[in-house]
Amino acid sequence: MNSDTTKVIMGIVAIAITFFIFPIIMDGCVTILTDSGIGSYTGLADVVRVTPLIMYVGLLFGGGSMIWSGTKMTNRTKSGYASAKAKYYG
């Protein structure tokens, strides 16, 4: 298994982990937001409300970019462009 295949597999695993961990993150945020003393901390409620979005988008972007990186490199190395270029320029 080469590094490109590993990138694709790790990207898929990262996206799968995102879908499994998101409900846990949401549950934790709801627990924090329902605490009666949250109003005494300046800005904490706003940070907690935006945290799930940042985590979700960040993990999906990371997994997707890993998959894209692995497929981009795999497609480029498997194409005939490099070998045709080498034959032509010799």
N, CA, C and O atoms as a MOPAC input file, in Angstrom:
PM7 MOZYME 1SCF
protein

 N      0.85200 1    -1.16700 1     0.00000 1
 C      0.00000 1     0.00000 1     0.00000 1
 C      0.90000 1     1.23300 1     0.00000 1
 O      1.74200 1     1.39100 1     0.88400 1
 N      0.72400 1     2.09600 1    -0.98200 1
 C      1.57000 1     3.28500 1    -1.07200 1
 C      0.97800 1     4.42800 1    -0.24900 1
 O     -0.09800 1     4.29600 1     0.33400 1
 N      1.69100 1     5.54200 1    -0.21100 1
 C      1.26100 1     6.66800 1     0.62900 1
 C     -0.00900 1     7.32300 1     0.09100 1
 O     -0.78700 1     7.87600 1     0.86900 1
 N     -0.23600 1     7.27300 1    -1.22700 1
 C     -1.44900 1     7.86500 1    -1.77800 1
 C     -2.68500 1     7.09100 1    -1.33300 1
 O     -3.70600 1     7.68800 1    -0.99100 1
 N     -2.59400 1     5.78700 1    -1.33900 1
 C     -3.70000 1     4.96000 1    -0.87100 1
 C     -3.93400 1     5.18400 1     0.61800 1
 O     -5.07700 1     5.21400 1     1.07300 1
 N     -2.86300 1     5.33800 1     1.36900 1
 C     -2.98000 1     5.60300 1     2.79600 1
 C     -3.68200 1     6.93200 1     3.04300 1
 O     -4.49000 1     7.03800 1     3.96600 1
 N     -3.38500 1     7.95500 1     2.22500 1
 C     -4.05700 1     9.25100 1     2.36000 1
 C     -5.55600 1     9.11900 1     2.12800 1
 O     -6.35500 1     9.69600 1     2.86700 1
 N     -5.93300 1     8.37100 1     1.11900 1
 C     -7.35500 1     8.19700 1     0.81900 1
 C     -8.04800 1     7.46400 1     1.96700 1
 O     -9.12800 1     7.86500 1     2.40200 1
 N     -7.43500 1     6.40500 1     2.44800 1
 C     -8.03600 1     5.63300 1     3.54500 1
 C     -8.13300 1     6.48000 1     4.81200 1
 O     -9.16200 1     6.45200 1     5.48900 1
 N     -7.09600 1     7.22300 1     5.14200 1
 C     -7.13200 1     8.07100 1     6.33600 1
 C     -8.14700 1     9.19500 1     6.19100 1
 O     -8.76100 1     9.60000 1     7.17800 1
 N     -8.33200 1     9.70500 1     4.98400 1
 C     -9.36100 1    10.72300 1     4.75300 1
 C    -10.75200 1    10.17200 1     4.98800 1
 O    -11.59400 1    10.84400 1     5.58300 1
 N    -11.00300 1     8.95200 1     4.52700 1
 C    -12.30300 1     8.31500 1     4.74600 1
 C    -12.51700 1     8.05200 1     6.23000 1
 O    -13.62000 1     8.23400 1     6.74500 1
 N    -11.46500 1     7.62400 1     6.91400 1
 C    -11.56500 1     7.38600 1     8.35500 1
 C    -11.84200 1     8.69700 1     9.10000 1
 O    -12.63400 1     8.72300 1    10.04200 1
 N    -11.19000 1     9.77800 1     8.67800 1
 C    -11.41000 1    11.07600 1     9.32300 1
 C    -12.85600 1    11.53900 1     9.15500 1
 O    -13.45400 1    12.06300 1    10.09400 1
 N    -13.41300 1    11.34900 1     7.96900 1
 C    -14.81000 1    11.73100 1     7.75300 1
 C    -15.74600 1    10.84500 1     8.56000 1
 O    -16.73600 1    11.33300 1     9.10500 1
 N    -15.45600 1     9.56400 1     8.64700 1
 C    -16.28400 1     8.66200 1     9.45500 1
 C    -16.21700 1     9.04300 1    10.93500 1
 O    -17.23700 1     9.02400 1    11.62300 1
 N    -15.04000 1     9.38500 1    11.42200 1
 C    -14.90300 1     9.81600 1    12.81100 1
 C    -15.68400 1    11.10400 1    13.04500 1
 O    -16.27200 1    11.29400 1    14.10900 1
 N    -15.69000 1    11.98400 1    12.05000 1
 C    -16.46500 1    13.22000 1    12.16600 1
 C    -17.93400 1    12.92300 1    12.40900 1
 O    -18.55700 1    13.53500 1    13.27600 1
 N    -18.49200 1    11.98600 1    11.64900 1
 C    -19.90800 1    11.66300 1    11.80900 1
 C    -20.18400 1    10.97100 1    13.13900 1
 O    -21.28400 1    11.10600 1    13.67500 1
 N    -19.22800 1    10.24100 1    13.68400 1
 C    -19.43000 1     9.58600 1    14.97000 1
 C    -19.24300 1    10.54200 1    16.14500 1
 O    -19.94000 1    10.42300 1    17.15300 1
 N    -18.31900 1    11.48100 1    16.03000 1
 C    -18.00300 1    12.35500 1    17.15500 1
 C    -18.91500 1    13.58100 1    17.22000 1
 O    -19.01400 1    14.20400 1    18.27700 1
 N    -19.58200 1    13.94300 1    16.12700 1
 C    -20.40900 1    15.14300 1    16.11100 1
 C    -21.54900 1    15.09700 1    17.13000 1
 O    -21.76000 1    16.09300 1    17.82100 1
 N    -22.29700 1    13.99100 1    17.26100 1
 C    -23.34600 1    13.97900 1    18.30100 1
 C    -22.79100 1    14.12400 1    19.71900 1
 O    -23.45600 1    14.69400 1    20.58500 1
 N    -21.59600 1    13.62100 1    19.96200 1
 C    -20.97600 1    13.76700 1    21.27700 1
 C    -20.63700 1    15.23300 1    21.53200 1
 O    -20.84900 1    15.74200 1    22.63300 1
 N    -20.11400 1    15.90500 1    20.52000 1
 C    -19.80400 1    17.33200 1    20.63900 1
 C    -21.07900 1    18.12600 1    20.89100 1
 O    -21.10600 1    19.00400 1    21.75300 1
 N    -22.13900 1    17.81900 1    20.13900 1
 C    -23.40000 1    18.52500 1    20.31800 1
 C    -23.96800 1    18.30300 1    21.71900 1
 O    -24.47600 1    19.24000 1    22.33500 1
 N    -23.88900 1    17.09700 1    22.21700 1
 C    -24.40000 1    16.79800 1    23.55300 1
 C    -23.62600 1    17.58100 1    24.61800 1
 O    -24.21600 1    18.11900 1    25.55500 1
 N    -22.32700 1    17.63500 1    24.46600 1
 C    -21.51600 1    18.41200 1    25.40400 1
 C    -21.84300 1    19.89400 1    25.36700 1
 O    -21.88800 1    20.55200 1    26.40600 1
 N    -22.06900 1    20.41500 1    24.17700 1
 C    -22.40700 1    21.83400 1    24.04600 1
 C    -23.77300 1    22.13800 1    24.64700 1
 O    -23.95500 1    23.17000 1    25.29200 1
 N    -24.72900 1    21.24500 1    24.43700 1
 C    -26.05600 1    21.43500 1    25.03100 1
 C    -25.96800 1    21.39900 1    26.55200 1
 O    -26.64100 1    22.17300 1    27.23200 1
 N    -25.14700 1    20.50800 1    27.08500 1
 C    -24.96100 1    20.43200 1    28.53400 1
 C    -24.37700 1    21.72600 1    29.07500 1
 O    -24.81100 1    22.21500 1    30.11800 1
 N    -23.40200 1    22.28000 1    28.37800 1
 C    -22.79100 1    23.53500 1    28.82100 1
 C    -23.79400 1    24.68300 1    28.71000 1
 O    -23.87200 1    25.52500 1    29.60500 1
 N    -24.55800 1    24.72300 1    27.62300 1
 C    -25.50600 1    25.82700 1    27.41800 1
 C    -26.68600 1    25.78800 1    28.38500 1
 O    -27.26000 1    26.83400 1    28.68900 1
 N    -27.05800 1    24.61400 1    28.87100 1
 C    -28.17900 1    24.53300 1    29.80800 1
 C    -27.75700 1    24.79600 1    31.24800 1
 O    -28.60700 1    24.83600 1    32.13800 1
 N    -26.47700 1    24.97400 1    31.49100 1
 C    -26.00200 1    25.30200 1    32.83400 1
 C    -26.50800 1    26.70000 1    33.19500 1
 O    -26.42400 1    27.62600 1    32.38800 1
 N    -27.02300 1    26.84100 1    34.39600 1
 C    -27.61700 1    28.12000 1    34.79600 1
 C    -26.57200 1    29.20700 1    35.04400 1
 O    -26.89800 1    30.39200 1    34.98300 1
 N    -25.34900 1    28.83600 1    35.31500 1
 C    -24.31900 1    29.82700 1    35.61500 1
 C    -23.51400 1    30.27700 1    34.41300 1
 O    -22.49000 1    30.94000 1    34.57700 1
 N    -23.95200 1    29.93400 1    33.20500 1
 C    -23.16300 1    30.27300 1    32.02000 1
 C    -23.17800 1    31.77800 1    31.73400 1
 O    -22.27600 1    32.29000 1    31.07100 1
 N    -24.17400 1    32.46900 1    32.21800 1
 C    -24.27100 1    33.90800 1    31.97400 1
 C    -23.18900 1    34.71400 1    32.66700 1
 O    -22.93100 1    35.85400 1    32.28000 1
 N    -22.55500 1    34.15200 1    33.67800 1
 C    -21.51800 1    34.89200 1    34.39500 1
 C    -20.17700 1    34.88900 1    33.66100 1
 O    -19.26200 1    35.61600 1    34.04700 1
 N    -20.05200 1    34.08700 1    32.61900 1
 C    -18.81700 1    34.05000 1    31.82800 1
 C    -19.04100 1    34.79700 1    30.51800 1
 O    -19.91000 1    34.42800 1    29.72800 1
 N    -18.27000 1    35.82800 1    30.29500 1
 C    -18.44400 1    36.67600 1    29.12700 1
 C    -18.04900 1    35.93400 1    27.85900 1
 O    -16.91000 1    35.48600 1    27.72200 1
 N    -18.99600 1    35.80500 1    26.93300 1
 C    -18.73000 1    35.22300 1    25.62800 1
 C    -18.69100 1    33.71300 1    25.57000 1
 O    -18.53100 1    33.15300 1    24.48500 1
 N    -18.82900 1    33.03700 1    26.68400 1
 C    -18.72600 1    31.58100 1    26.68000 1
 C    -19.86500 1    30.94100 1    25.88900 1
 O    -19.64000 1    29.98500 1    25.14600 1
 N    -21.06700 1    31.45200 1    26.04100 1
 C    -22.20500 1    30.87800 1    25.32500 1
 C    -22.01600 1    31.00000 1    23.81400 1
 O    -22.33500 1    30.07300 1    23.07000 1
 N    -21.50100 1    32.13600 1    23.36200 1
 C    -21.27900 1    32.31800 1    21.92400 1
 C    -20.21300 1    31.37500 1    21.39100 1
 O    -20.35400 1    30.82200 1    20.30000 1
 N    -19.15500 1    31.19600 1    22.15400 1
 C    -18.08200 1    30.28300 1    21.74600 1
 C    -18.59900 1    28.84500 1    21.69400 1
 O    -18.27600 1    28.09500 1    20.77300 1
 N    -19.39500 1    28.47100 1    22.68100 1
 C    -19.92900 1    27.10800 1    22.72700 1
 C    -20.90400 1    26.87800 1    21.57600 1
 O    -20.96500 1    25.77100 1    21.04000 1
 N    -21.66200 1    27.89400 1    21.18700 1
 C    -22.60600 1    27.74300 1    20.07400 1
 C    -21.89900 1    27.55000 1    18.73700 1
 O    -22.41600 1    26.85200 1    17.86600 1
 N    -20.74000 1    28.15100 1    18.56200 1
 C    -20.04400 1    28.06800 1    17.27900 1
 C    -19.04600 1    26.90500 1    17.22100 1
 O    -18.59900 1    26.54200 1    16.13300 1
 N    -18.69700 1    26.32500 1    18.34700 1
 C    -17.72400 1    25.23200 1    18.39800 1
 C    -18.11800 1    24.01900 1    17.55200 1
 O    -17.26400 1    23.50500 1    16.83000 1
 N    -19.36600 1    23.53300 1    17.60000 1
 C    -19.70500 1    22.37100 1    16.76700 1
 C    -19.52900 1    22.63200 1    15.27400 1
 O    -19.09500 1    21.74900 1    14.53400 1
 N    -19.86300 1    23.83400 1    14.83400 1
 C    -19.70100 1    24.17300 1    13.42200 1
 C    -18.23300 1    24.16200 1    13.02300 1
 O    -17.87200 1    23.63000 1    11.97400 1
 N    -17.39800 1    24.74400 1    13.85400 1
 C    -15.96700 1    24.78600 1    13.54800 1
 C    -15.38300 1    23.38000 1    13.52000 1
 O    -14.59100 1    23.05500 1    12.63500 1
 N    -15.76200 1    22.55000 1    14.47500 1
 C    -15.26600 1    21.17300 1    14.51000 1
 C    -15.73800 1    20.38800 1    13.29400 1
 O    -14.95100 1    19.68200 1    12.66400 1
 N    -17.00700 1    20.50700 1    12.96700 1
 C    -17.59300 1    19.75400 1    11.85800 1
 C    -16.94900 1    20.15000 1    10.52600 1
 O    -16.51900 1    19.29000 1     9.75700 1
 N    -16.88700 1    21.43600 1    10.26600 1
 C    -16.31000 1    21.90200 1     8.99700 1
 C    -14.81500 1    21.59100 1     8.93600 1
 O    -14.30800 1    21.19400 1     7.88700 1
 N    -14.11900 1    21.76700 1    10.03600 1
 C    -12.68400 1    21.49700 1    10.05000 1
 C    -12.35500 1    20.03700 1     9.80300 1
 O    -11.45800 1    19.72400 1     9.02000 1
 N    -13.07100 1    19.14400 1    10.46400 1
 C    -12.80200 1    17.72100 1    10.27300 1
 C    -13.21800 1    17.24800 1     8.88400 1
 O    -12.51700 1    16.44800 1     8.26500 1
 N    -14.35900 1    17.73900 1     8.39000 1
 C    -14.76200 1    17.35800 1     7.02800 1
 C    -13.78900 1    17.90200 1     5.98900 1
 O    -13.44600 1    17.20500 1     5.03400 1
 N    -13.34100 1    19.14600 1     6.17000 1
 C    -12.37700 1    19.72400 1     5.22900 1
 C    -11.05400 1    18.96700 1     5.27600 1
 O    -10.45100 1    18.70200 1     4.23600 1
 N    -10.60400 1    18.62100 1     6.47400 1
 C     -9.34900 1    17.87200 1     6.59800 1
 C     -9.42600 1    16.51200 1     5.93600 1
 O     -8.51200 1    16.12200 1     5.21000 1
 N    -10.51500 1    15.77900 1     6.18000 1
 C    -10.68300 1    14.46800 1     5.55000 1
 C    -10.83200 1    14.56500 1     4.04500 1
 O    -10.25700 1    13.77200 1     3.29900 1
 N    -11.61000 1    15.54700 1     3.60500 1
 C    -11.79800 1    15.72900 1     2.15800 1
 C    -10.52500 1    16.13700 1     1.44700 1
 O    -10.24400 1    15.65800 1     0.34800 1
 N     -9.75000 1    17.01900 1     2.06600 1
 C     -8.48900 1    17.41900 1     1.42900 1
 C     -7.49000 1    16.27100 1     1.40600 1
 O     -6.68000 1    16.16900 1     0.48400 1
 N     -7.54300 1    15.40700 1     2.41300 1
 C     -6.67000 1    14.24100 1     2.41700 1
 C     -7.04500 1    13.28000 1     1.28200 1
 O     -6.17500 1    12.75400 1     0.58800 1
 N     -8.34500 1    13.06200 1     1.10600 1
 C     -8.80200 1    12.20000 1     0.01000 1
 C     -8.43100 1    12.81800 1    -1.32600 1
 O     -7.95000 1    12.12100 1    -2.21900 1
 N     -8.65000 1    14.12300 1    -1.47400 1
 C     -8.33700 1    14.80100 1    -2.73500 1
 C     -6.84000 1    14.72400 1    -3.02800 1
 O     -6.43700 1    14.50400 1    -4.17000 1
 N     -6.02900 1    14.90400 1    -2.00800 1
 C     -4.58200 1    14.83700 1    -2.18600 1
 C     -4.14600 1    13.44400 1    -2.63300 1
 O     -3.30300 1    13.30600 1    -3.52000 1
 N     -4.71500 1    12.42600 1    -2.02300 1
 C     -4.34700 1    11.06300 1    -2.39300 1
 C     -4.79600 1    10.69500 1    -3.79000 1
 O     -4.05300 1    10.04300 1    -4.52300 1
 N     -6.00400 1    11.10000 1    -4.17900 1
 C     -6.48400 1    10.76400 1    -5.52200 1
 C     -5.79000 1    11.59700 1    -6.57800 1
 O     -5.55900 1    11.11700 1    -7.68800 1
 N     -5.45500 1    12.83000 1    -6.25700 1
 C     -4.74900 1    13.67300 1    -7.22100 1
 C     -3.38700 1    13.08500 1    -7.55000 1
 O     -3.00400 1    13.00700 1    -8.71700 1
 N     -2.66400 1    12.67500 1    -6.53200 1
 C     -1.33900 1    12.10900 1    -6.75800 1
 C     -1.43700 1    10.74200 1    -7.44000 1
 O     -0.60800 1    10.40800 1    -8.28600 1
 N     -2.44200 1     9.96200 1    -7.07600 1
 C     -2.61400 1     8.64400 1    -7.68700 1
 C     -2.93900 1     8.78400 1    -9.16200 1
 O     -2.37700 1     8.06900 1    -9.99100 1
 N     -3.84200 1     9.69800 1    -9.49800 1
 C     -4.20800 1     9.88200 1   -10.89700 1
 C     -3.05000 1    10.41700 1   -11.72200 1
 O     -2.88400 1    10.03900 1   -12.88200 1
 N     -2.25100 1    11.29000 1   -11.13500 1
 C     -1.14200 1    11.85600 1   -11.88000 1
 C     -0.06200 1    10.81300 1   -12.13900 1
 O      0.50800 1    10.77900 1   -13.22900 1
 N      0.22600 1     9.97100 1   -11.17100 1
 C      1.29000 1     9.00000 1   -11.36400 1
 C      0.84300 1     7.82700 1   -12.23800 1
 O      1.67700 1     7.18400 1   -12.87500 1
 N     -0.45000 1     7.54300 1   -12.27700 1
 C     -0.92700 1     6.43800 1   -13.09300 1
 C     -1.20300 1     6.85200 1   -14.53500 1
 O     -1.38000 1     5.99800 1   -15.40400 1
 N     -1.23900 1     8.15700 1   -14.79100 1
 C     -1.51900 1     8.58500 1   -16.15600 1
 C     -0.29400 1     8.37400 1   -17.03200 1
 O      0.81800 1     8.17600 1   -16.54100 1
 N     -0.51100 1     8.41900 1   -18.28000 1
 C      0.58600 1     8.21800 1   -19.20800 1
 C      1.35400 1     9.48100 1   -19.51100 1
 O      2.27100 1     9.46200 1   -20.33300 1
 N      0.99700 1    10.59700 1   -18.85900 1
 C      1.62900 1    11.87100 1   -19.16200 1
 C      3.11900 1    11.85000 1   -18.85800 1
 O      3.92700 1    12.28800 1   -19.67700 1
 N      3.48500 1    11.34600 1   -17.69400 1
 C      4.89900 1    11.35700 1   -17.30600 1
 C      5.72700 1    10.45700 1   -18.21700 1
 O      6.82900 1    10.82800 1   -18.62200 1
 N      5.20200 1     9.27300 1   -18.54300 1
 C      5.98100 1     8.37700 1   -19.39600 1
 C      6.04600 1     8.90000 1   -20.83500 1
 O      7.06800 1     8.74800 1   -21.50500 1
 N      4.96500 1     9.50900 1   -21.30600 1
 C      4.98300 1    10.07200 1   -22.66200 1
 C      5.93600 1    11.25400 1   -22.73100 1
 O      6.63500 1    11.42000 1   -23.73100 1
 N      5.97900 1    12.06900 1   -21.70300 1
 C      6.88800 1    13.20100 1   -21.65300 1
 C      8.33800 1    12.71100 1   -21.63900 1
 O      9.19600 1    13.27800 1   -22.31600 1
 N      8.60500 1    11.66600 1   -20.87400 1
 C      9.95300 1    11.12000 1   -20.81100 1
 C     10.38300 1    10.53900 1   -22.15100 1
 O     11.54200 1    10.67700 1   -22.54200 1
 N      9.45800 1     9.88700 1   -22.85900 1
 C      9.79100 1     9.33600 1   -24.17100 1
 C     10.05600 1    10.43500 1   -25.19000 1
 O     10.95500 1    10.31900 1   -26.02300 1
 N      9.26400 1    11.50200 1   -25.11800 1
 C      9.39900 1    12.57700 1   -26.09500 1
 C     10.68500 1    13.38400 1   -25.88500 1
 O     11.40700 1    13.67400 1   -26.83900 1
 N     10.96200 1    13.74200 1   -24.62700 1
 C     12.12200 1    14.55600 1   -24.34000 1
 C     13.37000 1    13.72900 1   -24.08500 1
 O     14.47900 1    14.25700 1   -24.01100 1
 N     13.17300 1    12.44400 1   -23.95400 1
 C     14.15500 1    11.47200 1   -23.89300 1
 C     15.27100 1    11.32100 1   -23.04900 1
 O     16.02100 1    10.35500 1   -23.18500 1

